[in-house]
Amino acid sequence: MKLILMTHNVTLTNAIEQHILSKIDKLEHLDRWAINARVCIENDQTKAVEKQFKCSMRLAVPGPDLFAEDSETNLYAAIDLVTKKIEQQIRKRHSKAKALKHTDAAAGKRRRQSAEIAD
């Protein structure tokens, strides 16, 4: 997966980059069809202390892209929460696809049973 990392008013340290890479690896494990991840981290000192660090993430996957953002006092906490939101979106998409497959299979089974009864 390709990673695009952007920063605004934040010095990108090796620790921050490694933290983001570890989170992206986890997302890649959940959805192997992910094409790229675009992560933007910002520090806005004009905002309240509780919302000083902002992290947004866009995960390009087949179909609609997944997007999440969060603001926190700590940059690492913002990254963790955004990753958690994207994880939930991946799981929801996966569950919907699984449910659709099961309803299609059940409908086919009902059709076969009704055809056997009619014979």
HELIX and SHEET records of a PDB file:
HELIX    1   1 ASN A   14  LEU A   30  1                                  17    
HELIX    2   2 VAL A   49  LYS A   51  5                                   3    
HELIX    3   3 LEU A   75  ALA A  118  1                                  44    
SHEET    1   A 4 LYS A   2  HIS A   8  0                                        
SHEET    2   A 4 ASN A  36  ASN A  43  1                                        
SHEET    3   A 4 PHE A  53  ALA A  60 -1                                        
SHEET    4   A 4 LEU A  66  GLU A  72 -1                                        
END                                                                             
